[in-house]
Amino acid sequence: MNAPARAAAAILLGAAGLGLSSQSAGAEPARFRIEPGASEITFKATSRLMNADGRFHRFSGEVVVDPDDLATARVTLVIDAASIDTDIARRDSHLRSEDFFHVERYPTITFESVRIEPRRSGGTPPTDSLRRASGVGRPAASHSHAGLAVPVTIIGRLTLRGVTREIAVPVEVRLTDGALVARGELSLKRSDYAITYQSFLNPIADVVRVAFTFRGRAGL
């Protein structure tokens, strides 16, 4: 092969390599920042005399996800523990104390995802649900997802009062090109996080029910 032919072959091989690498790179991840004003984190704790329904007012977080593959999502959340609110000021002060959240020493509650697992929705296989939601196999113009709610389980590390445990959070996600909505509920044992205070007159249940709705906009 003469020199011009060798040069032409090298150019063709280089172009083919660039084409392959661009195909394997995948879509650019989208970053959705949680909007606290449009989101909420609530909880319900039960006791003999009076239940506590409350919420956290201050939190931040984001979801980074490849629009073509929901399983790649990375979720982070930071909650200001002192922003707890049960509509009773005296009880809120007690919850901020060393008996419960000990906010002076542990000012934040954090969650970081480890992996995302699909959940079965009706007769749809779990992996198909993720593909349908993320638009895999469809033209780019059809990636609006039509507001499809996709059930997933987010496995992640929750750090509360200095204790970190891995938990599984069932979530329904609606993802469009510009917005994300995630809703879910879970139960936590406060004793798992060294919150063991107990009242003789008003015994408090160990299990606390937590619910959340997060809304985020891309690129904020």
Secondary structure as GFF3:
##gff-version 3
##sequence-region A 1 220
A	DSSP	alpha_helix	3	25	.	.	.	ID=ss1
A	DSSP	beta_strand	30	34	.	.	.	ID=ss2
A	DSSP	three_ten_helix	36	38	.	.	.	ID=ss3
A	DSSP	beta_strand	40	47	.	.	.	ID=ss4
A	DSSP	beta_strand	52	56	.	.	.	ID=ss5
A	DSSP	beta_strand	59	66	.	.	.	ID=ss6
A	DSSP	beta_strand	69	80	.	.	.	ID=ss7
A	DSSP	three_ten_helix	81	83	.	.	.	ID=ss8
A	DSSP	beta_strand	84	85	.	.	.	ID=ss9
A	DSSP	alpha_helix	89	96	.	.	.	ID=ss10
A	DSSP	beta_strand	108	118	.	.	.	ID=ss11
A	DSSP	alpha_helix	126	134	.	.	.	ID=ss12
A	DSSP	three_ten_helix	140	142	.	.	.	ID=ss13
A	DSSP	three_ten_helix	145	147	.	.	.	ID=ss14
A	DSSP	beta_strand	149	160	.	.	.	ID=ss15
A	DSSP	beta_strand	163	175	.	.	.	ID=ss16
A	DSSP	beta_strand	179	189	.	.	.	ID=ss17
A	DSSP	three_ten_helix	190	193	.	.	.	ID=ss18
A	DSSP	beta_strand	204	218	.	.	.	ID=ss19
###
